[in-house]
Amino acid sequence: RAARERERAAQEREQQLQEQAEAQQRRLERRLRQLLDIQAQVLRDFDVLALGPLPDDPAERRARLRELLPEYHPTHVVEAEPGRPDRFFAGTGAVYANILEAALPPFIPANPLRPSLLLFNDEYRLIGCGYTRQRLPGDDGHPPHGLDVDDDEWFFHVAGLHLPNGSFAPMSLEEAAQSGEEGVWHPEVWDLHIFFAADGAPVVGMAHEALSPFSDVATALLGVGTPNHRAGLPGEEPAIYRYQDGVQWQ
């Protein structure tokens, strides 16, 4: 009798493992389908080069991008300086943000087909997109819903001011107003980046040097698994943190 019970327990355990494996496979297939759908739709809607080359002159290029992407703005350029070239960062390129979408609260699910961020390489090829939601005071630690990704694939970006020189200054909105600095301020946000792939599956991560023309810079300044851009100039403390196991780490 004891042997039969052990055999039955082993069979039940094997059945449980099989069911878990099948559930995981279904989740991975669902995730892949969504990532491929996001890649196809975002490229269809936001590929600025599909309509022809952009002007070489920075001011003319900015005007053309404003026309093509009226809801998206570069994170490190102020409108008072239309001739200033975009800032390109190791692993992500130039980041264009939909400020209204980026500031939505976390209980509004991320819309897969309406990214908060667009990521361009130095030729303005669209290499990826991103999704953000505010991280409110007292947040219980659960990232936003709406995307078939794991919780620890989200990271969060502390509140602060993106400055025209490419640096980032962590500060509150009140501090930003008192500082007199120009730039783009945002509250603390949950953040997730998806990098497109010509072949195979898109990649989820903070930075992806394989899809960026800045791999040498990424290796020198950032390394593997570190923030997707630095908080200031080389040597300054980064301001982006990854969320994992209920804690934040640089």
Backbone as CSV, one residue per row, in Angstrom:
resi,resn,N_x,N_y,N_z,CA_x,CA_y,CA_z,C_x,C_y,C_z
1,ARG,0.834,-1.216,0.000,0.000,0.000,0.000,0.866,1.262,0.000
2,ALA,1.898,1.264,0.822,2.797,2.423,0.890,3.449,2.660,-0.461
3,ALA,3.819,1.588,-1.147,4.444,1.731,-2.460,3.474,2.342,-3.455
4,ARG,2.201,1.927,-3.398,1.201,2.487,-4.315,1.000,3.974,-4.051
5,GLU,0.993,4.355,-2.774,0.815,5.770,-2.429,1.994,6.616,-2.928
6,ARG,3.213,6.054,-2.789,4.384,6.776,-3.296,4.314,6.925,-4.813
7,GLU,3.871,5.848,-5.477,3.754,5.896,-6.928,2.712,6.919,-7.352
8,ARG,1.568,6.947,-6.643,0.516,7.901,-6.966,0.992,9.338,-6.731
9,ALA,1.727,9.553,-5.617,2.253,10.888,-5.330,3.239,11.323,-6.406
10,ALA,4.060,10.387,-6.856,5.026,10.707,-7.910,4.316,11.054,-9.203
11,GLN,3.249,10.328,-9.514,2.488,10.611,-10.729,1.810,11.977,-10.644
12,GLU,1.270,12.286,-9.467,0.625,13.586,-9.295,1.636,14.716,-9.429
13,ARG,2.832,14.499,-8.854,3.872,15.525,-8.962,4.297,15.695,-10.416
14,GLU,4.429,14.599,-11.134,4.800,14.680,-12.541,3.740,15.409,-13.345
15,GLN,2.467,15.149,-13.018,1.377,15.832,-13.695,1.404,17.335,-13.410
16,GLN,1.686,17.705,-12.163,1.772,19.114,-11.808,2.898,19.805,-12.569
17,LEU,4.054,19.136,-12.639,5.184,19.712,-13.365,4.860,19.876,-14.846
18,GLN,4.153,18.906,-15.408,3.770,18.995,-16.809,2.820,20.154,-17.047
19,GLU,1.854,20.318,-16.147,0.903,21.416,-16.278,1.611,22.769,-16.137
20,GLN,2.567,22.857,-15.211,3.312,24.098,-15.039,4.138,24.418,-16.283
21,ALA,4.767,23.392,-16.854,5.564,23.593,-18.064,4.690,24.046,-19.223
22,GLU,3.501,23.454,-19.352,2.593,23.842,-20.430,2.096,25.269,-20.232
23,ALA,1.806,25.641,-18.969,1.359,27.011,-18.688,2.468,28.019,-19.003
24,GLN,3.693,27.676,-18.646,4.823,28.553,-18.948,5.012,28.694,-20.449
25,GLN,4.853,27.593,-21.188,4.994,27.649,-22.639,3.929,28.529,-23.253
26,ARG,2.700,28.418,-22.759,1.625,29.270,-23.276,1.911,30.737,-22.980
27,ARG,2.457,31.016,-21.778,2.762,32.395,-21.422,3.860,32.954,-22.333
28,LEU,4.877,32.141,-22.608,5.956,32.591,-23.487,5.456,32.827,-24.907
29,GLU,4.565,31.979,-25.378,4.005,32.163,-26.721,3.157,33.427,-26.769
30,ARG,2.383,33.672,-25.712,1.561,34.883,-25.663,2.448,36.124,-25.611
31,ARG,3.519,36.059,-24.828,4.470,37.171,-24.731,5.096,37.465,-26.094
32,LEU,5.538,36.413,-26.790,6.174,36.598,-28.089,5.204,37.215,-29.089
33,ARG,3.972,36.736,-29.094,2.978,37.300,-30.020,2.783,38.785,-29.751
34,GLN,2.698,39.160,-28.470,2.491,40.564,-28.159,3.701,41.403,-28.554
35,LEU,4.907,40.920,-28.280,6.103,41.673,-28.646,6.197,41.864,-30.157
36,LEU,5.882,40.825,-30.913,5.907,40.945,-32.369,4.829,41.898,-32.865
37,ASP,3.663,41.864,-32.232,2.590,42.794,-32.607,3.001,44.235,-32.314
38,ILE,3.621,44.447,-31.140,4.080,45.786,-30.783,5.105,46.278,-31.803
39,GLN,6.066,45.440,-32.120,7.093,45.826,-33.075,6.487,46.206,-34.425
40,ALA,5.589,45.371,-34.931,5.000,45.642,-36.242,4.173,46.923,-36.232
41,GLN,3.347,47.109,-35.189,2.460,48.265,-35.144,3.235,49.560,-34.922
42,VAL,4.203,49.544,-33.997,4.956,50.762,-33.704,5.801,51.167,-34.908
43,LEU,6.412,50.207,-35.592,7.155,50.535,-36.803,6.230,51.096,-37.880
44,ARG,5.042,50.549,-37.984,4.091,51.029,-38.990,3.642,52.458,-38.677
45,ASP,3.456,52.760,-37.403,2.908,54.069,-37.029,3.957,55.157,-36.836
46,PHE,5.207,54.781,-36.479,6.163,55.796,-36.039,7.509,55.748,-36.761
47,ASP,7.639,54.966,-37.822,8.893,54.926,-38.565,9.015,56.190,-39.406
48,VAL,9.770,57.167,-38.895,9.835,58.471,-39.559,10.581,58.393,-40.889
49,LEU,11.433,57.394,-41.074,12.187,57.284,-42.318,11.375,56.648,-43.436
50,ALA,10.208,56.107,-43.106,9.377,55.475,-44.140,8.881,56.503,-45.148
51,LEU,8.835,57.775,-44.743,8.349,58.832,-45.622,9.479,59.592,-46.300
52,GLY,10.695,59.072,-46.161,11.825,59.723,-46.814,12.867,60.175,-45.819
53,PRO,14.049,60.561,-46.294,15.130,60.989,-45.397,14.799,62.296,-44.687
54,LEU,15.396,62.465,-43.520,15.209,63.695,-42.755,16.248,64.736,-43.169
55,PRO,15.953,66.029,-43.004,16.938,67.071,-43.331,18.199,66.929,-42.491
56,ASP,19.323,67.332,-43.035,20.587,67.295,-42.309,20.684,68.406,-41.272
57,ASP,20.119,69.561,-41.577,20.179,70.681,-40.650,19.376,70.357,-39.385
58,PRO,19.975,70.488,-38.176,19.273,70.117,-36.943,17.934,70.828,-36.742
59,ALA,17.878,72.132,-37.037,16.632,72.871,-36.847,15.556,72.394,-37.817
60,GLU,15.946,72.173,-39.069,14.978,71.677,-40.050,14.546,70.247,-39.701
61,ARG,15.498,69.460,-39.218,15.163,68.087,-38.820,14.199,68.089,-37.634
62,ARG,14.434,68.984,-36.680,13.546,69.070,-35.523,12.131,69.451,-35.956
63,ALA,12.036,70.401,-36.882,10.724,70.815,-37.380,10.019,69.662,-38.090
64,ARG,10.774,68.897,-38.874,10.178,67.755,-39.583,9.737,66.680,-38.605
65,LEU,10.542,66.407,-37.591,10.162,65.413,-36.583,8.939,65.876,-35.794
66,ARG,8.859,67.175,-35.527,7.688,67.700,-34.825,6.433,67.505,-35.666
67,GLU,6.597,67.647,-36.976,5.467,67.442,-37.879,5.062,65.968,-37.932
68,LEU,6.059,65.073,-37.965,5.773,63.644,-38.070,5.340,63.037,-36.743
69,LEU,5.866,63.579,-35.636,5.592,63.030,-34.305,5.083,64.138,-33.398
70,PRO,3.876,64.658,-33.656,3.420,65.831,-32.903,3.252,65.596,-31.403
71,GLU,3.074,64.346,-30.973,2.864,64.063,-29.556,4.154,63.681,-28.828
72,TYR,5.266,63.582,-29.555,6.517,63.120,-28.963,7.570,64.213,-29.030
73,HIS,8.352,64.330,-27.946,9.353,65.382,-27.846,10.662,64.798,-27.305
74,PRO,11.811,65.286,-27.781,13.091,64.776,-27.275,13.250,65.091,-25.794
75,THR,13.836,64.166,-25.061,13.912,64.332,-23.607,15.030,65.258,-23.162
76,HIS,15.977,65.586,-24.037,17.100,66.420,-23.613,17.293,67.644,-24.502
77,VAL,16.228,68.143,-25.084,16.306,69.350,-25.913,15.187,70.288,-25.494
78,VAL,15.496,71.569,-25.356,14.465,72.553,-25.032,14.029,73.232,-26.325
79,GLU,12.756,73.605,-26.382,12.208,74.198,-27.602,12.860,75.532,-27.945
80,ALA,13.454,76.173,-26.957,14.107,77.459,-27.215,15.397,77.294,-28.021
81,GLU,15.849,76.044,-28.178,17.085,75.792,-28.918,16.814,74.778,-30.021
82,PRO,16.045,75.149,-31.036,15.659,74.192,-32.071,16.827,73.678,-32.900
83,GLY,17.940,74.380,-32.878,19.078,73.952,-33.661,20.010,73.009,-32.937
84,ARG,19.749,72.728,-31.659,20.627,71.841,-30.897,20.384,70.394,-31.334
85,PRO,21.418,69.655,-31.668,21.232,68.253,-32.069,20.691,67.418,-30.916
86,ASP,20.028,66.333,-31.267,19.538,65.416,-30.246,20.697,64.759,-29.516
87,ARG,20.434,64.354,-28.268,21.410,63.617,-27.486,21.150,62.122,-27.683
88,PHE,22.201,61.394,-28.001,22.089,59.951,-28.185,22.826,59.264,-27.035
89,PHE,22.167,58.275,-26.448,22.700,57.624,-25.262,23.084,56.184,-25.529
90,ALA,24.092,55.739,-24.797,24.550,54.358,-24.930,23.404,53.399,-24.689
91,GLY,23.154,52.536,-25.656,22.174,51.479,-25.476,20.753,51.834,-25.797
92,THR,20.412,53.134,-25.895,19.029,53.505,-26.196,18.912,54.496,-27.348
93,GLY,19.961,55.235,-27.665,19.862,56.238,-28.711,19.154,57.484,-28.237
94,ALA,18.507,58.188,-29.164,17.734,59.380,-28.818,16.356,58.945,-28.335
95,VAL,15.910,59.539,-27.234,14.633,59.166,-26.629,13.631,60.288,-26.857
96,TYR,12.520,59.952,-27.498,11.408,60.880,-27.692,10.242,60.405,-26.832
97,ALA,9.674,61.316,-26.040,8.660,60.935,-25.058,7.320,61.592,-25.357
98,ASN,6.261,60.819,-25.167,4.907,61.350,-25.138,4.622,61.701,-23.679
99,ILE,4.738,62.982,-23.352,4.706,63.404,-21.957,3.390,63.031,-21.284
100,LEU,2.273,63.207,-21.987,0.978,62.897,-21.383,0.845,61.407,-21.112
101,GLU,1.264,60.585,-22.054,1.193,59.140,-21.863,2.136,58.701,-20.750
102,ALA,3.317,59.304,-20.700,4.318,58.904,-19.720,3.899,59.219,-18.296
103,ALA,3.013,60.199,-18.115,2.647,60.647,-16.770,1.377,59.995,-16.237
104,LEU,0.817,59.042,-16.973,-0.397,58.392,-16.501,-0.123,57.595,-15.230
105,PRO,-1.123,57.482,-14.341,-0.923,56.726,-13.093,-0.827,55.228,-13.360
106,PRO,-0.254,54.457,-12.415,0.022,53.043,-12.651,-1.216,52.171,-12.766
107,PHE,-2.360,52.637,-12.253,-3.553,51.788,-12.337,-4.197,51.831,-13.726
108,ILE,-3.708,52.694,-14.611,-4.147,52.667,-16.009,-3.181,51.763,-16.771
109,PRO,-3.638,50.628,-17.280,-2.719,49.680,-17.926,-1.975,50.304,-19.094
110,ALA,-0.760,49.848,-19.291,0.014,50.290,-20.453,-0.677,49.817,-21.721
111,ASN,-0.800,50.707,-22.676,-1.405,50.363,-23.968,-0.294,49.897,-24.903
112,PRO,-0.255,48.616,-25.266,0.859,48.110,-26.077,1.067,48.869,-27.384
113,LEU,0.002,49.411,-27.961,0.105,50.063,-29.262,0.256,51.580,-29.153
114,ARG,0.404,52.073,-27.923,0.620,53.510,-27.723,1.805,53.695,-26.776
115,PRO,3.013,53.588,-27.277,4.180,53.678,-26.393,4.373,55.066,-25.810
116,SER,4.966,55.102,-24.641,5.318,56.374,-24.012,6.596,56.940,-24.604
117,LEU,7.483,56.057,-25.082,8.794,56.456,-25.563,9.056,55.845,-26.937
118,LEU,9.782,56.589,-27.774,10.289,56.080,-29.039,11.810,56.218,-29.002
119,LEU,12.514,55.173,-29.425,13.972,55.130,-29.350,14.551,55.084,-30.765
120,PHE,15.431,56.035,-31.077,16.011,56.141,-32.419,17.532,56.021,-32.350
121,ASN,18.123,55.401,-33.386,19.576,55.436,-33.473,20.013,56.734,-34.142
122,ASP,21.317,56.882,-34.369,21.808,58.169,-34.859,21.461,58.434,-36.317
123,GLU,20.862,57.463,-36.989,20.343,57.680,-38.338,18.820,57.851,-38.320
124,TYR,18.259,57.920,-37.134,16.822,58.051,-36.895,16.045,56.829,-37.390
125,ARG,16.729,55.700,-37.368,15.999,54.445,-37.543,15.366,54.104,-36.205
126,LEU,14.097,53.735,-36.225,13.380,53.410,-34.997,13.845,52.046,-34.495
127,ILE,14.582,52.023,-33.376,15.149,50.769,-32.878,14.374,50.191,-31.708
128,GLY,13.384,50.927,-31.191,12.626,50.390,-30.062,11.609,51.382,-29.541
129,CYS,10.952,50.978,-28.474,9.957,51.844,-27.830,9.962,51.543,-26.340
130,GLY,9.242,52.349,-25.594,9.192,52.169,-24.148,7.833,52.511,-23.597
131,TYR,7.595,52.052,-22.377,6.325,52.287,-21.691,6.625,52.766,-20.283
132,THR,5.922,53.798,-19.855,6.127,54.325,-18.513,4.778,54.594,-17.855
133,ARG,4.803,54.540,-16.549,3.676,54.950,-15.719,4.241,55.550,-14.442
134,GLN,3.539,56.531,-13.881,3.996,57.139,-12.643,4.105,56.091,-11.548
135,ARG,5.083,56.263,-10.717,5.210,55.434,-9.513,4.817,56.325,-8.338
136,LEU,3.612,56.109,-7.822,3.022,57.011,-6.843,3.562,56.748,-5.440
137,PRO,3.518,57.754,-4.551,3.917,57.534,-3.156,3.081,56.416,-2.541
138,GLY,3.727,55.554,-1.804,3.013,54.441,-1.199,2.727,53.302,-2.144
139,ASP,3.326,53.342,-3.330,3.153,52.260,-4.307,3.463,50.928,-3.630
140,ASP,2.622,49.930,-3.856,2.833,48.638,-3.208,3.895,47.796,-3.898
141,GLY,4.537,48.345,-4.921,5.652,47.642,-5.531,5.308,46.826,-6.736
142,HIS,4.051,46.842,-7.178,3.676,46.059,-8.349,3.692,46.950,-9.582
143,PRO,4.492,46.593,-10.587,4.564,47.400,-11.812,3.231,47.420,-12.548
144,PRO,3.114,48.285,-13.554,1.851,48.415,-14.300,1.470,47.129,-15.037
145,HIS,0.188,47.037,-15.358,-0.330,45.924,-16.142,-0.439,46.344,-17.608
146,GLY,-0.810,45.397,-18.448,-1.065,45.689,-19.845,-0.076,45.048,-20.800
147,LEU,1.076,44.610,-20.269,2.092,43.975,-21.107,2.410,42.592,-20.549
148,ASP,2.628,41.635,-21.434,2.945,40.269,-21.018,4.436,40.133,-20.741
149,VAL,4.886,40.801,-19.686,6.282,40.735,-19.269,6.318,40.429,-17.778
150,ASP,7.468,40.006,-17.295,7.631,39.739,-15.871,7.777,41.046,-15.100
151,ASP,7.364,41.029,-13.837,7.458,42.234,-13.016,8.883,42.771,-12.956
152,ASP,9.876,41.865,-12.862,11.242,42.359,-12.687,11.871,42.843,-13.985
153,GLU,11.107,42.838,-15.074,11.602,43.450,-16.310,11.322,44.951,-16.344
154,TRP,10.417,45.413,-15.492,10.230,46.849,-15.326,11.347,47.381,-14.436
155,PHE,11.740,48.625,-14.636,12.620,49.308,-13.707,11.993,50.660,-13.416
156,PHE,12.515,51.383,-12.453,11.947,52.710,-12.255,13.007,53.786,-12.232
157,HIS,12.567,54.903,-12.749,13.414,56.071,-13.001,12.995,57.128,-11.984
158,VAL,13.951,57.586,-11.150,13.617,58.552,-10.113,13.186,59.873,-10.738
159,ALA,12.467,60.674,-9.964,11.998,61.969,-10.439,13.185,62.900,-10.669
160,GLY,13.068,63.735,-11.685,14.141,64.677,-11.910,14.029,65.396,-13.243
161,LEU,15.076,66.127,-13.564,15.080,67.013,-14.714,16.097,66.519,-15.741
162,HIS,15.619,66.245,-16.970,16.505,65.940,-18.092,17.004,67.266,-18.660
163,LEU,18.302,67.466,-18.630,18.885,68.750,-19.014,19.330,68.742,-20.471
164,PRO,19.361,69.908,-21.119,19.731,69.973,-22.540,21.129,69.440,-22.839
165,ASN,22.044,69.445,-21.839,23.407,68.974,-22.097,23.518,67.452,-22.045
166,GLY,22.384,66.763,-21.850,22.402,65.313,-21.826,22.475,64.715,-20.448
167,SER,22.581,65.527,-19.420,22.663,65.000,-18.062,21.273,64.929,-17.439
168,PHE,21.216,64.370,-16.243,19.962,64.227,-15.517,20.191,64.631,-14.074
169,ALA,19.298,65.466,-13.535,19.424,65.947,-12.162,18.232,65.473,-11.346
170,PRO,18.427,64.514,-10.431,17.311,64.077,-9.585,16.816,65.221,-8.715
171,MET,15.528,65.527,-8.785,14.956,66.597,-7.969,13.441,66.551,-8.060
172,SER,12.793,67.160,-7.076,11.341,67.266,-7.094,10.912,68.368,-8.063
173,LEU,9.611,68.426,-8.347,9.106,69.472,-9.233,9.349,70.839,-8.627
174,GLU,9.168,70.959,-7.307,9.405,72.241,-6.643,10.871,72.644,-6.765
175,GLU,11.775,71.686,-6.578,13.198,71.988,-6.711,13.552,72.380,-8.138
176,ALA,12.909,71.718,-9.113,13.167,72.046,-10.516,12.718,73.469,-10.819
177,ALA,11.547,73.854,-10.285,11.045,75.206,-10.525,11.951,76.254,-9.887
178,GLN,12.497,75.936,-8.710,13.355,76.891,-8.009,14.762,76.948,-8.598
179,SER,15.173,75.876,-9.293,16.541,75.817,-9.806,16.783,76.766,-10.972
180,GLY,15.714,77.081,-11.710,15.868,77.918,-12.888,16.462,77.193,-14.079
181,GLU,16.701,75.896,-13.939,17.267,75.109,-15.035,16.208,74.829,-16.097
182,GLU,16.630,74.858,-17.359,15.751,74.446,-18.441,15.851,72.943,-18.605
183,GLY,14.790,72.334,-19.098,14.829,70.897,-19.321,13.454,70.289,-19.233
184,VAL,13.432,68.970,-19.244,12.183,68.205,-19.193,12.134,67.468,-17.858
185,TRP,11.189,67.862,-16.998,11.051,67.207,-15.694,10.006,66.106,-15.777
186,HIS,10.195,65.046,-15.011,9.161,64.019,-14.886,9.165,63.469,-13.465
187,PRO,8.021,62.969,-13.006,7.965,62.341,-11.690,8.644,60.976,-11.735
188,GLU,8.718,60.302,-10.601,9.265,58.941,-10.602,8.336,58.041,-11.404
189,VAL,8.909,57.261,-12.296,8.091,56.445,-13.190,8.605,55.011,-13.251
190,TRP,7.654,54.091,-13.440,7.982,52.748,-13.881,8.369,52.843,-15.357
191,ASP,9.333,52.048,-15.776,9.843,52.159,-17.145,10.151,50.768,-17.688
192,LEU,9.902,50.590,-18.980,10.210,49.329,-19.650,10.547,49.628,-21.103
193,HIS,11.631,49.052,-21.604,12.069,49.269,-22.982,11.984,47.975,-23.782
194,ILE,11.547,48.094,-25.033,11.501,46.978,-25.969,12.328,47.367,-27.187
195,PHE,13.307,46.528,-27.519,14.179,46.789,-28.664,13.812,45.848,-29.801
196,PHE,13.663,46.423,-30.980,13.181,45.664,-32.137,14.295,44.818,-32.744
197,ALA,13.892,43.772,-33.427,14.837,42.861,-34.066,14.383,42.597,-35.498
198,ALA,15.319,42.712,-36.427,14.976,42.423,-37.823,14.613,40.958,-37.995
199,ASP,15.296,40.098,-37.270,15.013,38.662,-37.282,14.891,38.191,-35.841
200,GLY,13.911,37.359,-35.584,13.733,36.850,-34.234,12.861,37.741,-33.394
201,ALA,12.899,37.519,-32.083,11.998,38.198,-31.160,12.564,39.534,-30.697
202,PRO,11.721,40.547,-30.521,12.170,41.782,-29.875,12.717,41.479,-28.478
203,VAL,13.561,42.372,-27.977,14.252,42.165,-26.713,13.760,43.170,-25.690
204,VAL,13.448,42.697,-24.491,13.045,43.569,-23.389,14.257,43.813,-22.504
205,GLY,14.550,45.072,-22.222,15.688,45.384,-21.358,15.874,46.874,-21.224
206,MET,16.695,47.274,-20.267,16.959,48.699,-20.086,17.767,49.261,-21.246
207,ALA,18.730,48.485,-21.739,19.571,48.906,-22.855,19.923,47.678,-23.664
208,HIS,20.201,47.888,-24.935,20.532,46.765,-25.803,21.623,47.211,-26.765
209,GLU,22.875,46.939,-26.406,23.974,47.440,-27.221,24.027,46.780,-28.590
210,ALA,23.473,45.579,-28.729,23.509,44.911,-30.029,22.661,45.640,-31.060
211,LEU,21.639,46.376,-30.599,20.764,47.096,-31.506,21.051,48.588,-31.501
212,SER,22.170,48.969,-30.922,22.508,50.378,-30.808,23.886,50.624,-31.412
213,PRO,24.109,51.787,-32.008,25.438,52.102,-32.536,26.410,52.561,-31.461
214,PHE,26.048,52.396,-30.180,26.856,52.931,-29.095,27.441,51.834,-28.212
215,SER,27.647,50.629,-28.767,28.070,49.515,-27.935,29.412,49.779,-27.258
216,ASP,30.347,50.459,-27.946,31.638,50.729,-27.334,31.480,51.690,-26.164
217,VAL,30.607,52.700,-26.339,30.342,53.631,-25.245,29.624,52.927,-24.114
218,ALA,28.672,52.065,-24.465,27.922,51.348,-23.440,28.858,50.511,-22.593
219,THR,29.808,49.841,-23.230,30.733,49.004,-22.484,31.611,49.848,-21.578
220,ALA,32.055,50.992,-22.083,32.979,51.822,-21.320,32.303,52.527,-20.148
221,LEU,31.090,53.025,-20.372,30.436,53.851,-19.359,29.429,53.094,-18.512
222,LEU,28.788,52.087,-19.108,27.658,51.479,-18.433,27.891,50.036,-18.034
223,GLY,28.528,49.259,-18.886,28.702,47.852,-18.584,27.421,47.076,-18.813
224,VAL,27.403,45.842,-18.368,26.251,44.959,-18.592,25.291,45.051,-17.413
225,GLY,24.004,45.212,-17.705,22.988,45.199,-16.663,22.904,46.466,-15.843
226,THR,23.543,47.536,-16.304,23.494,48.794,-15.570,22.491,49.736,-16.222
227,PRO,22.234,50.912,-15.627,21.197,51.800,-16.162,21.400,52.137,-17.637
228,ASN,20.294,52.468,-18.301,20.372,52.693,-19.741,20.944,54.059,-20.098
229,HIS,20.989,54.994,-19.177,21.815,56.180,-19.397,22.194,56.749,-18.045
230,ARG,23.240,57.497,-18.031,23.770,57.968,-16.764,23.034,59.216,-16.291
231,ALA,23.138,59.475,-15.008,22.439,60.618,-14.429,23.122,61.923,-14.769
232,GLY,24.381,61.876,-15.109,25.094,63.103,-15.441,26.268,62.765,-16.320
233,LEU,27.364,63.417,-16.096,28.564,63.148,-16.873,29.255,61.898,-16.324
234,PRO,30.202,61.315,-17.077,30.872,60.107,-16.604,31.409,60.270,-15.183
235,GLY,31.156,59.260,-14.357,31.607,59.297,-12.980,30.542,59.746,-12.005
236,GLU,29.473,60.358,-12.499,28.399,60.776,-11.605,27.452,59.607,-11.359
237,GLU,26.756,59.670,-10.250,25.894,58.566,-9.838,24.694,58.435,-10.780
238,PRO,24.383,57.232,-11.258,23.218,57.054,-12.123,21.920,57.235,-11.359
239,ALA,20.878,57.629,-12.077,19.606,57.938,-11.433,18.505,56.963,-11.811
240,ILE,18.854,55.884,-12.477,17.850,54.902,-12.868,18.068,53.642,-12.066
241,TYR,16.989,53.071,-11.580,17.080,51.915,-10.706,16.198,50.789,-11.238
242,ARG,16.673,49.578,-11.087,15.895,48.419,-11.465,15.152,47.918,-10.239
243,TYR,13.956,47.398,-10.451,13.139,46.860,-9.371,13.210,45.338,-9.411
244,GLN,13.578,44.728,-8.319,13.667,43.275,-8.280,13.532,42.806,-6.843
245,ASP,12.712,41.779,-6.638,12.542,41.173,-5.323,12.186,42.212,-4.257
246,GLY,11.378,43.176,-4.623,10.870,44.136,-3.654,11.844,45.221,-3.253
247,VAL,13.026,45.286,-3.887,13.985,46.318,-3.522,14.476,46.996,-4.793
248,GLN,15.103,48.147,-4.625,15.682,48.850,-5.759,17.202,48.752,-5.665
249,TRP,17.825,48.658,-6.831,19.285,48.642,-6.843,19.765,49.392,-8.062
250,GLN,20.949,49.962,-7.984,21.481,50.750,-9.082,21.985,49.840,-10.185
